[in-house]
Amino acid sequence: MSQKTISSQKKVFDYFQSKKPHQQTDMSKNPSLSELVPRKRKREVDENRQVRRNLSQGTMSPPEPRKKAHVTAHRIRNDKVMNDPVHGRMFLPGVAVAMIDTPQFQRLRKLKQLGLCYYVYPGACHNRFEHSLGVAHLAGTLITNILNRQPELKAPIDPVTLLPSASPAVVTPNDVVCVQLAGLLHDLGHGPFSHVFDNVLLKNICPGSSWNHEEAGCKLIDYMLLTNNIDISAYGMDQKRDIEFIKECIVGVSKQECDRRDEHKAWDRPRFLYFIINNKESGLDVDKLDYYQRDCAGAGLRANDRFSELLDTASVVKCTDHVFRLCYPEKYYESVFDAFHIRFKLHRKVYQHRVVKAVEYMLCDALTLAHDHLLLPTYKKDGSLGKAKSVAESLDDLGLYTRLNDSILDLIWHSVDPKLDAAKMILRRIEIRNLYLNLGQVPMAKSLQTRLQKHRGEKHVEFQQRYKKEVESITEEIASYSEGLDACHLIVDITVIHHGKKDGSNPVDQVYFFKKGSEYASVLPTEKFQSILPRTFIERGIRVYCRERSLGAKAQVAFNKWCKRQDGAFSPICSFSQDTSKFHSIEDDEGSTEEDHATDSTDYFSGISCATSGGLHASGSEEFETLVASPSRL
């Protein structure tokens, strides 16, 4: 540095040192320095200085605290028209659009409607997102058609307020929107892999739990409105009364409550509106009409093309018990039965397909093994990490449950925790199509039906526990017929497929029909339509799976021997998708011998050594000692 530069800097320093404190330069007024000060902070500093100066001079009183800026609840949404591959153009009101654009509803994009059926039917990849939109559309279409045919059900316009007059006997535009929202939000509480989560998985990780997705969905509705600042009153709705009505439509009204309200005429809105989304009287509602068509299209099955007849001709008619219900013309009896029969076919061919059930049980085994070691991160209000929770604990944490979807398998795959290796092995078996072995299926003997149903009158939780013990007992009985076979190697799947009524009755017996010109609607006798009805409306069976393919021969012999000792002595119907030539030399009579097929086994646990996966066992039996068979979903 030159001597001239040093001298110049010294002069500047001496200048500032010679200035008195009150004469020193105000750095905040220097344009080059004021740019470094945030504008908002600078404005607050200047204001505070001015206030203190005025107070010292006595020219003003202390200022009032500054009011916080108003937080906008939610921007008002306009009505929207969407295009759907099943229903075509769908109209949705603005309040529905506001709820669609929330994390809670967008989560449905990551929940497959048919769960693991996608592993058997490649086209069954639709999600609960589009199903919910479809139900909302059908609900609006049905009510609109009814009001067009029966204008006397429309609420009259008040001449003073020029608004529809609300009454339990008439339908207001607000009622229509509420039913549409119930259809939109009815599946909001579903867990990963849909019904597999609450019907199979939770029975393993939360035995005795009474959790169900309908009640969880109702809690999520309140959580969604709160966290997203949605004020439905901005759309002309009542925040409390309408939300309660929406929840009732989702959960459904029980028979006892229906009888009470019918007796005391205690319905707050027209009675038939409560049975459009979840009809606990007849079982025929728009929820089923949508997924019947959508699931058939995804699985490649032919659906009934006459569902539009039911939507176009349904009417609110006074029934023989003097209750106004949603009824159908008598000539459409067959169309109504076809709707229930499609449910039966979907369960038989898709939902309870033998390979689908094998994948479901493998997934449940993997998630059960991973449950204690798979922890999901939580976040505090300030954005910092909170205590990690398991899947079972997420049921009580709505914020965490909002992020729980089918991608839970990715958490297992991406984890480096060696305790999750056993779960990864099962998931790997699914990928390479090395599935649990289906040993066959037999009709359920009457004695066994009585044995499983003898505790039906007990409370739900107690019945499930006793039912579970009976299934475990059956599993042990089958395993006892073959040496070297343990109950932990087998899965007993109780299959019950009906047309909509668990007691095996004709579901159309609960539907009311009317004739043109008739005063009352009534239930039609089954005998009148015997030519189009099946002999039985329910099928019960027992299907057995073997977890280890190396034990498939022993398990097959044990299952055959057990079947011979049941009423009717049915032989299991085997329907293997894999090569079954190795079973041909096995005899199932008392004097037969079992061949050892360990040398040519494709068992995944035997094919992977401990060296490749650390703590994994060569045989998979140790991992399954605590697992129990679970009944199939009904």
Backbone torsions as a table, in degrees:
resi	resn	phi	psi	omega
1	MET	NA	134.2	-176.1
2	SER	-74.4	159.6	179.5
3	GLN	-64.8	-31.4	-179.1
4	LYS	-67.0	-40.0	180.0
5	THR	-67.1	-42.8	179.4
6	ILE	-61.6	-41.8	179.7
7	SER	-63.4	-40.4	180.0
8	SER	-64.2	-43.7	179.6
9	GLN	-65.1	-35.1	-179.5
10	LYS	-66.9	-36.5	178.0
11	LYS	-64.0	-41.9	178.3
12	VAL	-63.0	-43.4	179.9
13	PHE	-62.4	-44.9	179.5
14	ASP	-63.7	-33.5	-179.9
15	TYR	-62.9	-48.7	-178.8
16	PHE	-68.1	-34.0	179.0
17	GLN	-68.6	-31.3	-178.8
18	SER	-76.5	-18.0	-178.9
19	LYS	-74.9	142.2	174.3
20	LYS	-75.0	159.3	-176.5
21	PRO	-55.0	-43.2	-177.3
22	HIS	-75.5	-9.6	179.5
23	GLN	-100.3	-2.4	-177.3
24	GLN	-71.2	154.0	-176.2
25	THR	-64.8	133.8	174.5
26	ASP	-76.8	106.9	-173.3
27	MET	-65.6	-27.9	-178.6
28	SER	-71.3	-19.4	179.2
29	LYS	-89.1	-6.1	177.9
30	ASN	-75.1	117.2	-176.1
31	PRO	-56.4	-35.9	-177.6
32	SER	-70.3	-26.0	-178.6
33	LEU	-95.5	-29.1	-178.5
34	SER	-65.4	-24.0	178.4
35	GLU	-66.0	-22.3	-179.9
36	LEU	-81.1	-14.1	-178.6
37	VAL	-91.6	126.4	177.9
38	PRO	-56.0	139.5	-174.1
39	ARG	-62.0	-42.2	-177.6
40	LYS	-65.4	-42.9	179.4
41	ARG	-66.0	-39.8	179.4
42	LYS	-64.1	-40.5	-180.0
43	ARG	-65.2	-39.7	178.4
44	GLU	-65.4	-39.8	178.6
45	VAL	-62.9	-45.0	179.9
46	ASP	-63.3	-41.8	179.6
47	GLU	-63.3	-43.6	179.9
48	ASN	-63.0	-38.9	177.6
49	ARG	-62.8	-43.4	-179.3
50	GLN	-65.8	-39.1	179.8
51	VAL	-64.3	-45.3	179.9
52	ARG	-63.6	-38.0	179.9
53	ARG	-65.5	-42.6	-179.3
54	ASN	-69.0	-38.0	178.9
55	LEU	-64.6	-38.6	180.0
56	SER	-66.7	-26.8	179.9
57	GLN	-93.1	-6.1	178.7
58	GLY	72.3	26.3	-176.2
59	THR	-95.0	-6.2	-178.5
60	MET	-158.2	159.5	177.2
61	SER	-89.3	163.3	179.4
62	PRO	-56.7	139.6	-178.0
63	PRO	-72.5	153.2	175.7
64	GLU	-73.1	148.9	177.8
65	PRO	-58.3	139.4	-179.5
66	ARG	-68.5	130.6	179.1
67	LYS	-74.0	141.8	177.6
68	LYS	-68.4	147.9	179.6
69	ALA	-63.2	140.9	179.9
70	HIS	-67.4	129.5	179.3
71	VAL	-90.6	121.8	179.7
72	THR	-67.4	125.9	-176.7
73	ALA	-61.6	-52.8	-180.0
74	HIS	-173.5	138.5	-179.8
75	ARG	-69.9	136.2	-177.0
76	ILE	-66.4	129.4	-178.7
77	ARG	-99.4	148.7	176.8
78	ASN	-91.4	162.2	174.9
79	ASP	-60.8	152.5	-175.4
80	LYS	-137.1	146.6	174.8
81	VAL	-113.2	126.7	-179.9
82	MET	-118.8	155.9	178.7
83	ASN	-106.5	130.1	-175.8
84	ASP	-122.9	139.6	-179.1
85	PRO	-68.5	-18.0	-179.0
86	VAL	-96.8	-48.3	-173.9
87	HIS	-104.0	-6.3	-177.8
88	GLY	80.9	-136.4	-177.1
89	ARG	-76.9	129.0	-178.3
90	MET	-120.8	131.3	178.7
91	PHE	-99.4	129.7	178.5
92	LEU	-128.2	136.6	-180.0
93	PRO	-71.1	165.4	-175.6
94	GLY	-62.2	-37.6	-180.0
95	VAL	-65.7	-31.4	175.9
96	ALA	-68.3	-39.2	177.6
97	VAL	-62.8	-38.2	178.5
98	ALA	-62.3	-37.0	179.7
99	MET	-78.4	-28.6	177.0
100	ILE	-64.9	-38.6	-176.9
101	ASP	-85.6	53.5	176.4
102	THR	-132.7	154.1	178.3
103	PRO	-60.6	-32.1	-177.8
104	GLN	-66.5	-40.5	179.7
105	PHE	-81.5	-36.9	178.9
106	GLN	-63.1	-21.6	175.6
107	ARG	-58.3	-28.2	-178.7
108	LEU	-66.0	-18.1	175.4
109	ARG	-64.6	-23.5	-176.2
110	LYS	-104.6	19.5	175.6
111	LEU	-122.7	111.8	179.6
112	LYS	-68.4	135.7	-179.3
113	GLN	-60.6	-41.4	-176.6
114	LEU	-102.1	14.7	175.7
115	GLY	59.0	-120.3	-174.4
116	LEU	-92.7	7.1	174.2
117	CYS	-62.2	-19.3	178.9
118	TYR	-60.8	-25.6	179.5
119	TYR	-74.2	-13.9	178.6
120	VAL	-112.3	-41.1	179.8
121	TYR	-111.7	102.3	-175.1
122	PRO	-60.0	-24.8	-179.4
123	GLY	-83.5	-8.4	-177.5
124	ALA	-84.4	58.2	-175.7
125	CYS	-112.8	11.4	179.8
126	HIS	-73.4	157.5	-173.7
127	ASN	-110.4	170.5	178.4
128	ARG	-71.9	-13.4	177.5
129	PHE	-62.6	-54.3	-177.8
130	GLU	-71.7	-29.2	176.1
131	HIS	-64.0	-42.0	179.8
132	SER	-64.4	-39.9	175.9
133	LEU	-62.1	-40.9	-179.3
134	GLY	-65.0	-39.5	179.2
135	VAL	-65.7	-42.1	177.2
136	ALA	-60.8	-40.2	179.7
137	HIS	-65.3	-46.4	-178.8
138	LEU	-65.4	-35.9	178.2
139	ALA	-62.0	-46.0	178.1
140	GLY	-64.5	-39.2	179.6
141	THR	-64.2	-43.6	-178.5
142	LEU	-63.0	-48.0	-178.1
143	ILE	-66.1	-40.4	179.2
144	THR	-61.7	-41.9	177.9
145	ASN	-63.4	-41.0	179.8
146	ILE	-64.2	-45.4	-178.8
147	LEU	-67.2	-30.8	177.1
148	ASN	-69.6	-36.4	179.1
149	ARG	-81.9	-28.9	-178.4
150	GLN	-126.0	75.0	-177.5
151	PRO	-62.2	-17.7	179.1
152	GLU	-67.3	-15.2	178.0
153	LEU	-83.3	-10.4	179.3
154	LYS	-75.0	142.5	178.5
155	ALA	-69.4	133.0	178.3
156	PRO	-70.5	155.6	179.9
157	ILE	-86.0	127.1	176.7
158	ASP	-69.1	125.3	-177.0
159	PRO	-67.2	-18.9	-178.6
160	VAL	-88.4	-54.4	-177.2
161	THR	-85.5	-14.6	-176.4
162	LEU	58.8	29.2	177.7
163	LEU	-119.7	154.9	177.6
164	PRO	-61.7	137.3	179.1
165	SER	-83.6	119.0	-178.7
166	ALA	-74.2	137.5	179.4
167	SER	-160.0	147.6	178.1
168	PRO	-63.8	-12.1	-176.3
169	ALA	-99.3	-11.6	-176.5
170	VAL	-128.5	162.2	-176.2
171	VAL	-105.1	126.7	176.3
172	THR	-99.0	160.1	175.1
173	PRO	-57.2	-30.3	177.9
174	ASN	-66.5	-35.6	177.1
175	ASP	-63.4	-39.9	-179.9
176	VAL	-62.7	-43.7	179.6
177	VAL	-64.2	-39.8	179.7
178	CYS	-61.5	-43.6	179.7
179	VAL	-67.0	-37.4	175.7
180	GLN	-62.8	-41.4	178.1
181	LEU	-66.3	-35.2	175.9
182	ALA	-62.9	-41.4	176.3
183	GLY	-66.7	-34.9	-179.9
184	LEU	-68.4	-37.3	-171.3
185	LEU	-105.0	6.6	-172.2
186	HIS	-66.9	-24.0	-179.6
187	ASP	-107.2	18.6	-175.2
188	LEU	-63.2	-28.3	-175.4
189	GLY	-93.1	6.2	-178.6
190	HIS	-64.5	143.4	177.9
191	GLY	-92.6	-176.5	179.4
192	PRO	-58.3	140.3	177.2
193	PHE	62.1	27.5	170.9
194	SER	56.2	-125.0	-171.9
195	HIS	-69.2	-18.0	177.1
196	VAL	-63.1	-32.5	-176.1
197	PHE	-65.3	-51.9	-175.1
198	ASP	-90.3	-22.1	-178.0
199	ASN	-91.3	-22.8	-176.6
200	VAL	-126.2	-55.2	-172.5
201	LEU	-64.6	-47.1	-176.8
202	LEU	-64.4	-24.3	177.6
203	LYS	-71.1	-18.6	175.8
204	ASN	-91.0	-45.4	-174.5
205	ILE	-89.9	-22.3	178.5
206	CYS	-133.7	67.0	-178.2
207	PRO	-61.5	136.0	-179.4
208	GLY	84.4	0.8	-178.9
209	SER	-73.2	140.9	177.9
210	SER	-102.1	16.6	-178.8
211	TRP	-63.7	139.7	173.5
212	ASN	-143.9	155.4	-171.5
213	HIS	-73.2	-21.5	178.0
214	GLU	-67.9	-48.5	179.6
215	GLU	-67.3	-36.9	176.3
216	ALA	-62.6	-37.4	177.9
217	GLY	-64.4	-37.6	178.5
218	CYS	-64.5	-38.3	176.9
219	LYS	-67.3	-38.1	179.7
220	LEU	-66.9	-28.5	177.7
221	ILE	-62.6	-48.3	178.0
222	ASP	-62.3	-41.3	-179.5
223	TYR	-65.7	-37.9	179.8
224	MET	-65.9	-45.4	179.9
225	LEU	-64.6	-37.1	-177.5
226	LEU	-72.5	-49.7	-174.5
227	THR	-73.6	-23.4	-179.8
228	ASN	-102.8	6.3	176.5
229	ASN	54.4	40.6	179.7
230	ILE	-87.0	119.1	177.7
231	ASP	-107.9	101.3	-175.9
232	ILE	-71.3	-13.7	175.8
233	SER	-65.6	-21.9	176.7
234	ALA	-67.7	-16.3	177.7
235	TYR	-104.1	15.7	178.5
236	GLY	81.2	20.8	-178.0
237	MET	-110.4	160.1	177.4
238	ASP	-91.0	120.6	-172.7
239	GLN	-59.1	-38.5	-175.2
240	LYS	-94.0	-53.2	-174.2
241	ARG	-64.3	-43.5	-177.2
242	ASP	-71.5	-36.1	178.8
243	ILE	-66.0	-39.3	177.6
244	GLU	-63.6	-39.2	177.8
245	PHE	-65.0	-40.8	178.3
246	ILE	-61.1	-42.8	179.6
247	LYS	-65.1	-38.8	178.5
248	GLU	-64.0	-39.2	178.3
249	CYS	-65.3	-32.9	-178.8
250	ILE	-74.8	-49.6	-176.9
251	VAL	-73.7	-33.1	-177.7
252	GLY	92.9	154.2	179.6
253	VAL	-100.3	125.1	-178.0
254	SER	-69.1	164.1	-178.4
255	LYS	-63.9	-41.0	180.0
256	GLN	-62.4	-42.8	179.7
257	GLU	-67.6	-36.1	176.9
258	CYS	-61.2	-46.2	-179.8
259	ASP	-61.5	-40.1	-180.0
260	ARG	-64.9	-45.8	-178.7
261	ARG	-68.4	-35.9	177.8
262	ASP	-65.3	-39.7	-177.9
263	GLU	-68.2	-41.8	-176.9
264	HIS	-99.7	4.0	-177.8
265	LYS	50.9	54.4	-172.3
266	ALA	-105.4	25.1	177.7
267	TRP	-81.1	128.7	179.6
268	ASP	-76.7	-25.3	-179.6
269	ARG	-133.2	172.7	177.0
270	PRO	-52.5	132.5	-170.9
271	ARG	-57.3	-41.4	-171.9
272	PHE	-66.4	-21.0	-179.2
273	LEU	-65.3	-28.8	-177.5
274	TYR	-72.2	-12.2	-173.8
275	PHE	-116.0	17.4	-180.0
276	ILE	-84.0	-38.6	-178.4
277	ILE	-89.9	-47.6	-178.5
278	ASN	-131.6	97.0	-175.2
279	ASN	-94.9	100.9	-180.0
280	LYS	-86.3	-1.1	176.8
281	GLU	-87.1	-56.8	-176.4
282	SER	-107.0	-22.3	-177.6
283	GLY	86.1	0.5	-179.7
284	LEU	-104.7	111.7	-178.7
285	ASP	-145.4	174.5	-175.3
286	VAL	-72.7	-23.3	175.1
287	ASP	-59.5	-47.4	-179.8
288	LYS	-71.1	-38.7	-179.8
289	LEU	-61.8	-30.5	177.7
290	ASP	-76.1	-51.1	-174.4
291	TYR	-75.0	-20.6	171.2
292	TYR	-59.1	-50.4	-178.4
293	GLN	-69.2	-43.2	-175.2
294	ARG	-69.1	-42.4	-179.2
295	ASP	-70.7	-37.2	176.6
296	CYS	-63.1	-41.7	178.9
297	ALA	-64.3	-40.2	-179.6
298	GLY	-69.2	-35.7	-178.7
299	ALA	-88.1	-5.4	179.6
300	GLY	81.6	20.2	178.2
301	LEU	-96.7	156.1	179.4
302	ARG	-84.2	122.5	179.6
303	ALA	-96.3	162.0	177.8
304	ASN	-69.0	126.2	179.9
305	ASP	-92.5	12.9	-178.2
306	ARG	-108.6	13.2	177.3
307	PHE	-63.3	-28.8	179.0
308	SER	-63.4	-27.1	176.7
309	GLU	-62.5	-40.4	-178.9
310	LEU	-68.5	-38.5	179.4
311	LEU	-70.4	-31.8	-175.7
312	ASP	-84.5	-22.1	-173.0
313	THR	-114.4	-5.2	179.3
314	ALA	-62.5	138.5	-179.1
315	SER	-140.8	155.8	176.1
316	VAL	-92.3	112.9	-173.2
317	VAL	-129.5	148.5	176.4
318	LYS	-74.8	125.7	-176.6
319	CYS	-91.8	175.2	-176.5
320	THR	-63.7	-21.8	177.0
321	ASP	-93.4	15.5	176.3
322	HIS	64.4	30.3	175.8
323	VAL	-115.1	133.7	179.0
324	PHE	-82.5	120.9	-178.4
325	ARG	-129.5	168.7	173.1
326	LEU	-80.2	116.1	-174.0
327	CYS	-124.3	167.6	-176.8
328	TYR	-130.7	154.2	177.2
329	PRO	-61.4	146.0	-176.8
330	GLU	-61.6	-30.3	-177.2
331	LYS	-69.8	-12.0	179.3
332	TYR	-101.7	24.7	177.2
333	TYR	-57.7	-44.8	-178.0
334	GLU	-66.0	-35.8	178.1
335	SER	-65.5	-38.3	177.0
336	VAL	-65.7	-43.3	178.9
337	PHE	-65.1	-36.8	178.6
338	ASP	-59.5	-34.8	178.3
339	ALA	-62.5	-42.9	178.4
340	PHE	-71.5	-33.5	-178.8
341	HIS	-70.2	-31.6	175.9
342	ILE	-64.2	-36.7	175.4
343	ARG	-59.2	-44.7	179.5
344	PHE	-60.4	-44.8	-178.8
345	LYS	-67.4	-37.8	179.0
346	LEU	-64.5	-41.0	177.6
347	HIS	-66.0	-39.2	-175.9
348	ARG	-73.8	-38.9	-174.1
349	LYS	-97.5	-25.1	-172.5
350	VAL	-120.2	-66.6	-171.6
351	TYR	-60.4	-40.6	-177.8
352	GLN	-113.2	31.6	173.1
353	HIS	-59.1	141.8	-174.0
354	ARG	-59.4	-36.8	-179.7
355	VAL	-76.3	-36.9	176.8
356	VAL	-60.0	-44.7	179.8
357	LYS	-65.1	-35.5	177.3
358	ALA	-62.8	-44.9	178.7
359	VAL	-65.4	-38.9	179.1
360	GLU	-60.9	-44.9	-179.9
361	TYR	-67.6	-34.7	176.7
362	MET	-66.2	-42.0	178.5
363	LEU	-63.7	-43.3	179.7
364	CYS	-64.4	-38.6	176.0
365	ASP	-62.8	-42.6	-179.5
366	ALA	-64.6	-44.6	-178.9
367	LEU	-71.2	-31.1	176.4
368	THR	-67.6	-41.7	176.9
369	LEU	-65.5	-33.4	-176.0
370	ALA	-88.5	-10.9	-169.1
371	HIS	-57.8	-48.2	-176.0
372	ASP	-71.0	-15.8	-176.6
373	HIS	-112.2	-8.4	-179.7
374	LEU	-99.1	101.3	-177.3
375	LEU	-109.2	133.8	-176.9
376	LEU	-98.0	133.2	-177.4
377	PRO	-71.3	143.3	174.0
378	THR	-118.8	161.8	-176.6
379	TYR	-130.8	141.2	176.9
380	LYS	-82.1	175.7	-178.3
381	LYS	-64.7	-29.0	179.9
382	ASP	-84.0	3.1	178.1
383	GLY	92.4	-5.7	179.6
384	SER	-80.0	159.9	-179.2
385	LEU	-69.5	138.3	176.0
386	GLY	-106.6	-162.3	-179.3
387	LYS	-73.8	129.8	177.9
388	ALA	-70.2	144.8	-176.4
389	LYS	-128.6	156.7	177.3
390	SER	-83.6	175.6	179.2
391	VAL	-63.0	-41.1	179.7
392	ALA	-63.6	-39.6	179.7
393	GLU	-70.8	-22.8	179.6
394	SER	-69.5	-16.4	179.9
395	LEU	-65.0	-26.0	179.8
396	ASP	-99.8	1.0	179.1
397	ASP	-116.8	98.0	-173.9
398	LEU	-64.9	-32.6	177.5
399	GLY	-65.4	-40.3	178.3
400	LEU	-73.5	-38.7	-179.6
401	TYR	-64.5	-28.8	177.6
402	THR	-61.4	-28.9	-179.3
403	ARG	-95.3	3.9	-178.6
404	LEU	-90.5	118.1	-178.9
405	ASN	-149.9	-166.4	-176.3
406	ASP	-64.0	-16.1	-179.0
407	SER	-74.4	5.8	178.5
408	ILE	-61.1	-27.0	177.7
409	LEU	-65.8	-31.3	178.5
410	ASP	-65.1	-32.2	177.8
411	LEU	-63.9	-36.0	178.5
412	ILE	-70.3	-44.3	-178.1
413	TRP	-63.3	-39.5	-174.2
414	HIS	-85.9	-6.5	-179.1
415	SER	-76.0	145.0	176.9
416	VAL	-103.0	6.3	179.0
417	ASP	-70.5	121.1	-180.0
418	PRO	-64.4	-17.4	180.0
419	LYS	-71.0	-13.6	178.2
420	LEU	-96.6	5.0	-177.3
421	ASP	-64.9	-37.3	179.7
422	ALA	-62.6	-40.0	177.3
423	ALA	-67.0	-37.5	178.6
424	LYS	-63.9	-34.1	179.8
425	MET	-63.4	-41.3	179.4
426	ILE	-67.7	-42.6	177.9
427	LEU	-62.9	-34.9	176.5
428	ARG	-65.2	-37.6	177.7
429	ARG	-62.9	-36.9	177.6
430	ILE	-64.4	-40.8	-177.8
431	GLU	-64.6	-40.0	-177.9
432	ILE	-91.5	10.1	175.4
433	ARG	62.9	32.6	174.8
434	ASN	-98.5	74.9	-168.9
435	LEU	-86.7	167.3	172.8
436	TYR	-59.5	142.7	-172.8
437	LEU	-83.7	124.4	176.5
438	ASN	-83.7	117.8	-176.9
439	LEU	-87.2	-8.2	179.2
440	GLY	125.4	179.9	-177.7
441	GLN	-141.8	142.2	177.8
442	VAL	-131.3	151.1	173.4
443	PRO	-63.2	149.3	-178.1
444	MET	-80.6	127.4	178.4
445	ALA	-68.0	153.0	-178.4
446	LYS	-62.6	-38.2	178.9
447	SER	-62.8	-36.4	179.2
448	LEU	-72.5	-35.5	175.6
449	GLN	-60.5	-44.2	178.2
450	THR	-63.3	-38.5	-179.5
451	ARG	-64.5	-39.1	-178.3
452	LEU	-80.4	-25.7	-174.2
453	GLN	-103.0	4.5	-174.4
454	LYS	-69.2	-16.9	180.0
455	HIS	-105.2	18.7	-173.9
456	ARG	-62.2	-30.3	-176.8
457	GLY	-76.0	-7.6	-178.2
458	GLU	-78.5	173.6	176.5
459	LYS	-62.0	157.6	-173.4
460	HIS	-57.2	-47.8	-176.6
461	VAL	-66.2	-43.7	-180.0
462	GLU	-64.7	-39.9	178.9
463	PHE	-63.2	-43.4	-179.8
464	GLN	-61.8	-39.9	179.1
465	GLN	-65.6	-44.8	179.2
466	ARG	-69.3	-37.6	176.8
467	TYR	-61.0	-41.2	179.4
468	LYS	-63.2	-40.7	178.9
469	LYS	-66.0	-37.6	178.3
470	GLU	-64.6	-40.6	178.6
471	VAL	-66.0	-38.7	176.9
472	GLU	-63.0	-39.9	179.1
473	SER	-63.6	-40.6	177.9
474	ILE	-64.0	-41.0	178.8
475	THR	-60.6	-42.6	178.9
476	GLU	-66.5	-36.6	178.1
477	GLU	-61.7	-45.4	-179.1
478	ILE	-64.9	-43.4	-178.6
479	ALA	-65.4	-26.5	-177.5
480	SER	-70.5	-13.2	-178.3
481	TYR	-84.8	3.9	179.6
482	SER	-146.2	131.2	178.5
483	GLU	-72.1	145.0	-179.8
484	GLY	80.4	3.8	179.8
485	LEU	-111.6	130.6	-178.9
486	ASP	-115.9	157.5	-178.5
487	ALA	-61.7	-27.9	-179.1
488	CYS	-70.4	-12.8	178.6
489	HIS	-84.3	-14.9	-172.1
490	LEU	-113.8	154.3	172.7
491	ILE	-129.4	122.4	176.4
492	VAL	-99.4	119.3	-177.3
493	ASP	-109.3	113.7	178.0
494	ILE	-87.4	113.8	-178.1
495	THR	-102.9	124.7	176.1
496	VAL	-128.0	114.2	-177.5
497	ILE	-121.1	119.8	-178.8
498	HIS	-131.5	178.4	-177.3
499	HIS	-92.7	6.3	-179.4
500	GLY	134.1	-15.1	178.4
501	LYS	-119.4	121.7	-175.3
502	LYS	-67.0	-19.8	179.0
503	ASP	-84.1	-0.7	176.5
504	GLY	84.4	13.6	179.4
505	SER	-86.7	170.8	178.6
506	ASN	-74.7	116.9	-176.8
507	PRO	-66.6	-22.4	-179.0
508	VAL	-70.3	-16.0	177.7
509	ASP	-66.2	-12.9	179.0
510	GLN	-101.3	3.1	-179.2
511	VAL	-102.4	137.0	-179.2
512	TYR	-98.2	139.5	-179.3
513	PHE	-124.8	153.8	179.6
514	PHE	-130.4	152.2	173.2
515	LYS	-102.0	154.6	179.1
516	LYS	-66.4	125.6	-179.0
517	GLY	89.0	-6.0	-179.9
518	SER	-83.3	146.5	-177.4
519	GLU	-79.0	-36.3	-175.8
520	TYR	-121.6	152.4	171.6
521	ALA	-97.9	150.5	-175.7
522	SER	-145.9	168.5	175.2
523	VAL	-84.4	134.8	-177.9
524	LEU	-88.6	142.7	-179.5
525	PRO	-68.5	139.6	-178.9
526	THR	-63.6	-34.5	-176.3
527	GLU	-59.6	-24.9	-178.0
528	LYS	-70.8	-19.0	-175.3
529	PHE	-125.6	31.5	-178.1
530	GLN	-60.3	-28.5	-175.4
531	SER	-69.3	-23.4	-178.4
532	ILE	-108.9	-2.0	-177.1
533	LEU	-101.5	149.2	177.3
534	PRO	-75.2	165.3	179.4
535	ARG	-70.4	-33.4	178.3
536	THR	-135.3	149.5	-176.5
537	PHE	-108.4	12.3	-179.1
538	ILE	-149.6	146.3	175.3
539	GLU	-128.2	129.9	177.3
540	ARG	-120.4	135.6	-178.8
541	GLY	-151.9	169.7	176.9
542	ILE	-124.4	125.7	178.9
543	ARG	-120.3	137.1	-176.4
544	VAL	-121.8	137.2	176.5
545	TYR	-119.8	151.5	175.7
546	CYS	-116.4	126.8	-176.9
547	ARG	-71.3	-36.6	-177.3
548	GLU	-105.8	118.3	-176.6
549	ARG	-68.0	-24.5	178.0
550	SER	-67.0	-19.8	178.4
551	LEU	-101.5	12.4	-176.7
552	GLY	-60.9	-38.3	-179.2
553	ALA	-65.9	-46.7	179.3
554	LYS	-64.1	-41.4	-179.2
555	ALA	-65.1	-36.7	179.6
556	GLN	-65.2	-43.2	179.0
557	VAL	-63.9	-43.2	-179.6
558	ALA	-62.6	-40.5	179.8
559	PHE	-66.7	-40.6	178.4
560	ASN	-62.6	-43.8	179.9
561	LYS	-64.4	-40.5	179.5
562	TRP	-64.8	-39.0	-179.7
563	CYS	-63.5	-36.3	-178.0
564	LYS	-66.0	-22.7	-177.6
565	ARG	-95.1	6.5	177.2
566	GLN	-97.3	163.2	177.7
567	ASP	-61.3	129.8	179.8
568	GLY	93.0	-21.9	175.8
569	ALA	49.6	53.9	176.7
570	PHE	-75.3	144.8	171.5
571	SER	-92.6	138.9	-178.2
572	PRO	-63.8	138.3	176.2
573	ILE	-87.8	108.9	-178.2
574	CYS	-88.6	136.6	179.2
575	SER	-140.7	66.9	-177.6
576	PHE	-75.8	138.4	173.3
577	SER	-89.2	-16.0	179.1
578	GLN	-96.2	175.2	178.0
579	ASP	-66.5	123.3	-177.0
580	THR	-111.8	17.0	-177.5
581	SER	-62.5	-26.9	-177.2
582	LYS	-71.9	-14.2	179.3
583	PHE	-90.3	-6.3	-172.3
584	HIS	-67.7	-28.0	-176.9
585	SER	-88.9	4.5	-177.6
586	ILE	-92.0	126.6	177.2
587	GLU	-101.4	143.5	-177.3
588	ASP	-106.2	14.3	176.4
589	ASP	-81.5	171.6	-173.0
590	GLU	-63.0	-30.3	-175.1
591	GLY	-96.2	10.0	-174.9
592	SER	-79.1	162.8	175.1
593	THR	-117.1	153.1	-177.3
594	GLU	-104.2	128.6	178.7
595	GLU	-80.1	148.0	178.4
596	ASP	-91.5	120.4	-177.5
597	HIS	-112.0	22.9	-177.0
598	ALA	-66.5	-26.5	-175.4
599	THR	-69.8	-35.6	-179.2
600	ASP	-109.0	26.9	-177.9
601	SER	-72.7	147.0	173.5
602	THR	-106.2	17.0	179.5
603	ASP	-58.6	127.9	-174.3
604	TYR	-68.7	-35.4	-179.5
605	PHE	-66.9	-33.9	178.5
606	SER	-76.8	-23.5	-176.3
607	GLY	-82.5	-14.5	-178.6
608	ILE	-111.4	128.8	-178.7
609	SER	-85.4	163.1	179.4
610	CYS	-66.1	-26.0	-176.3
611	ALA	-68.0	-27.5	-176.5
612	THR	-82.0	-18.9	-174.6
613	SER	-136.2	25.2	172.0
614	GLY	66.9	-109.0	-172.6
615	GLY	-83.5	8.1	-179.0
616	LEU	-74.3	148.0	178.9
617	HIS	-89.2	152.6	177.7
618	ALA	-68.7	-37.3	175.6
619	SER	-103.6	142.9	-174.1
620	GLY	-85.3	0.3	-172.2
621	SER	-68.3	-31.8	-176.0
622	GLU	-63.4	-34.4	-177.0
623	GLU	-69.5	-20.4	-170.3
624	PHE	-107.7	17.2	-177.2
625	GLU	-65.8	-31.5	-176.9
626	THR	-96.9	0.2	-178.6
627	LEU	-86.0	145.8	178.5
628	VAL	-128.4	156.7	178.6
629	ALA	-72.5	148.0	179.2
630	SER	-120.8	144.2	179.0
631	PRO	-67.5	152.5	178.7
632	SER	-68.1	156.4	176.1
633	ARG	-69.6	144.7	-178.3
634	LEU	-93.9	NA	NA
